[in-house]
Amino acid sequence: MALIWAEIVACEIRVCIENADLHMRLRGALHWDVRTKSGLGGRILRQAFPALGLRKNDRLEPGPTLLDTWLFDALSVFPITVTFWRVRDRNRLNRNSPLWTIPGFGIEYLAIDFLHCLDLGVLQKFVGVVFWLLLLSDAFVSPSLAPILSEDSRLQLGLLYIKSLLYRFYARARIDTPGFSEIWNLTMHMLGSKADPTLGAKAAETRHLMDFVAELLRDYQEYMPQPDGELLKQACSEMVEFIRIMNTSPRNMDIPTRTRFMNCYLRFVTLFERAAGDLQLQPKHHLTYHACQRTRVLGNPKFSTTHLDEHTNGVCARIARSTHRMTFAKSVFKKLNLSRTL
């Protein structure tokens, strides 16, 4: 909690608007940032506002005197204190949450979603790193062709070979594992970039790739730079065992099982960090560690850390994107109720 409060203190800025003239000039400097990926979200400053010590891209936030930033334009009583959030280079918080102001509330009361942390975080990063390392090592390109092909051609050729191996793996897996989730079409876009190698697949698709990745690391070890290849192979073995323990254990895990479970994850992270570097580690790696810690109280995370109605998040997100900010709350609830009757 101390780290959270330190970030809030560093980013949250309260300014006093003394009169209507200052309010009018500040209102003119604000605009809505509606960019979906690179945007900051909300009402941000187009340029610095020295009169109040504000910088470009500082974002107007709800606060005790202004519960809705949309009502900022209608302010008529001055002086009034409003809140801005300063976006810093290494922000870990996007904004302050009113939850932190509840007496007695702490980080231990937050539920960790294992699906988003492990499958859509840790595993996606690991698979992306392995695929990129194999592709850049020309493991699937003939030595006679490699010198005459461009890097892009070698990457595309290597990806085709990985896809052929993957579909053969799926053909075998369907026999032994009913309900096996498959990636229909693996593309370079789904692998992220060299600087940020992250697989873009669904949660179940990513988890069911781990046995395939283990086969690749075993069969093509000689083409990979060492010791990175061997470290990734060992890390993959630890993660496969980690998933096996989670899938086969009951909700109430005994002490030896919890110990093996935690040790598998710690060894995985340590080996992965040595192979890929600490820059590839994400906050989700840390959250997954805490989810493993909580097995003493909450039991096997397979049973408690992902909501059964997870798909509702996607439905709500699509509904929210289709509404206008003037009628946002009313439209979201109306469309959500309508979707339940379909």
N, C-alpha and C positions, 0 to 999 in steps of 0.2 A: 504493500500500500504506500510505503514511503516513496518509492520510485514513481508511482502513479501521481501522487500529489506533487512531487517535484516537477513532473512534466506539465501538470495543470497550471502550476504557478508560473512556469516559464512561458506558456502559450496563451493564457487567458489575460486579456487586457480590458480594464474598465476605464471608460472615458466619460467625462461630464460635458454634455451639450448645454452651454449657458443660455443660448437665445435662439430665436427662430431663424435668424440669418445664418448662423453656423449650421443649424439643422438643414436648411435648404441647400447649402453648399455641399454638405456631407451626403445628402440624399442624391445629389447630381453625380457624385463620384462613385456611387454604388451601382452595380449591375448584377443581373442573375447569371451565374455560371451554370449552364445547362449541359455542359459536355459530360458524356457518360463515363469515359475511361480516364482521360487526362485531367478532367475538371476537378475543382475543389469543392463544388457543391454549395448551393446557397447564394447569398448576396455578398459579393466580394468587392474590394476597391479596385477600380481600374488603374489608379495611380496613387502615389503616396499622398497623405493628408497631414502635412507638418503641423497644422494648427492644433491637432490632437495627438501628435506623435505616432500616427499610424503609418504603416507601410503598404506598398502595393500588395494585393492579394490577401490582406487581412480580411477575415470573414465575420460579418455581423452574426451574433449568436443570440438565442433566447436567453433571458435572464429574469431576475426578480421584478424589474420594472418594465420589461418588454417580453411577454410570453410568446408572441408570434412576430417573427421578423417581417412578415407581410404588412403588419400594422405600423411599421416604422414611419412610413410616409404620412400617416394621419396624426402623428404626435403634435400636440398643441400646448402642452404645459411644460414650462422650462423653469429652472434647470432640471435635467434628467440624466441619470447615469445609465449607459448602455454597455454591453459586453461585446468584445471582438475576440476572435481566435486567430493567433498568429501561426501560420503554417511554416514550420522550420524544416531544414534539410533532412533531419533524421527523426521526424515525428514518429512516435509509436502510437499516440492517441490521435484520433481524428477530431474529437471534440470531447468536452466534459459531459459526464453523465450525471443526472440528478440522483442516481442510485447512491453515489458516493456520499451524499449529504444526509442519508438516512442513518440515525444513530445506531451503532452496533453492526452495520452492514460492512462486510469485508469481502476480499477476493475469494475466500473459501466458500462463499455462498453461490458463486457462479458455476454453472454446469459447463463442462467441457464436452463439446460435440466430437466424438471420436471419428465419425465419418469424415468430417471436414478437416480434422487435424491429421489423421493418419492417411486415409485413402486419397483425399483431395489436397494433401499437403506433402507429408513426408514421402509417401510412395511415389507420387507424381514427380517429385524432384529427383528421387533416386533413379527411377526408370529413365527420365530424361537425360541424366548425366551418363548413364551406361550406354544408351543408344548413341548419343553424340560422340562418346569416346570411341566406340566401335566404328562409327562412320568415318571419323577423322583419322582413324588408324588404317583405313583402307582394308579392313579385315575381309570384306566381301568382294573386292575388286582384284582381278588378275594382275600380277606384277608386270606383265607385258603391256597391259592397257593403261595402268595408272599414270605413266609419264606423259602419255599423249592426250589424256582427258583433263578437262578443266575441273576445278574443285566442285563446282555445282553438278557437273555430270557424274563425278565419282560419288557424291552424296546421293543423288537420285538413283544411281545404279545400286548402291549399297542398301538403300531403303527398299528397293524392289526385292532384293534378296532376303532382307529381314521379313518382309511381308510374306514371302513364300514359305519361310521357316515357321512364321507365326500361324499361317493357315493350316500347315501340317500338324502343328502342335494342337490347334483347336480341334482338328479331326480326331486326334487321339483322346483329348480331354472330354469330348462330348460323350464318349463311351463310359467313362468312369465317373463323371461328375454331372449329374442332371442339373439343369438350370444354369449352366456355365455362361457367364456374360462375355460377349465377344466384341472386339472392335471391328466394325464393318470395313472401314477403310483408313489405313494409317498413312498420313501425309507429313511432309516436312513441316508444314504450318503447325501440326499438332505436337511437334517436338520442341517448340519454343525456338530460342536462338542459342548461338554458341556462348554468349555471355550469360544467358539465363535459361539453361536447359530444363524445361519443365513439360511433362507430358500433359496434353489437353484431352483427357478422356473422362468418362464417368467413373464414379467411385468403385462399383463392382468390377468394371472393366479393368481398372488399374490394379486392384487387388489380385484378380485372377491372372495377371501378367507375371506375377512374381516367380512362379515355377518356370515360365518361359525364359525370363531374364536369367535365372539360375542356370538353365541349359546353355544359353549364349555365353555366359561367363566361364562355364566349364569347357565348352567346345572350342572357343576362339580366344582362349587365354594367351596363346603364343603371339597373337598379333597386337596385343595391347601393351602400352608402356608400363613398365614395372617400376616400383612396386604397386602402382595404382590398381592395375588389373587384379592382382592377388588380394589386395585389401577390399576391393569391391566384391570379389567373389566370396570372401569370408563374411562381409557385411550382409550380402544377400542370403547366405545360409542362416545367419542369425535372425533375419527378418522372417524367413520362411518358417523357422521354428517358433518365433514369436506369434505368428498368425495361427500356426497349428495349435499352440497352447490355448490361445483365446477361443478358437473354434471348438475345441474338444473339452474344455473345462466347464464345470457347472458355474452357476452364478456365485456361489460361496466357494471361493478358491482357498485351499489350505495354504499354510505358510511356505512349505517347499515349492508349491506351484507358483505362488506369488513371487518368490525369490527368483526362480528360473525365468519367469515372465519379465521381471524388471531387469535382470542381468542380460537377457537377450537384447532388450531395447538399448541398454547402455552400451553394450559392445557394438551394436549396429551403428549407433551415432558416432562412437569413437572412431571406428574403422572408416566410416563414410567421410568424416571430417578430415582424416589423414589423407584420404585419396582425393577428395574433391576440393578441400580447403574450407576454412570457416565461412567464406563468403557465400557458400551454398546452403548454409544453415539458416533456417527461418524461425520466426516465433512459434510456428506450429510444431517444430521439433521440441521446443521447450514445453508447450502445452501438452503434447503427447506424454512427456515425462511425468507431468503432474497427474494426468489421467491414470497412468500406471501406478503412481503413488497412492491414489485414492482407492485402489482395489481392496485395501484393508477395511475400508468403511463401506464403500459402494459395491464391492464385488466385481465380477468380470465385466469389463466395459462393454462387451458385446450385448449385455442385457439392459444397460442403463444410460448410455451416453449418446444415443441418437433417437430423435423423436420418431414415432410411428408415422406421423403426418408430415414427414420431411418434404414431400412433394408440394405441400401447401405453400411453402416459401416461394417456389417458382411461380405458382399461380398468382400469389399476391404481387410479386415483382412485375409480372406481365400486366396485371391490372393497373398497378401504380404508374407504369410507363404510358398507359393509354388515357390517363386523366389529366385535367387541367388544374394548375395550382390554385385557381380561384375556388374550385369545388372539390378539392382533393379528398378530404375526409368523407364527405357525403357520397361522392362517386365511388370510392374504394369499397365502402360498406355495401352500397347498392349492388355493385357488380359482383362482389364476393357472395352475397346472398343469392344473386341470380345464378351464379355458377354452381351452387349447391343443389339447385332444382333441376339442372340439366342432366 
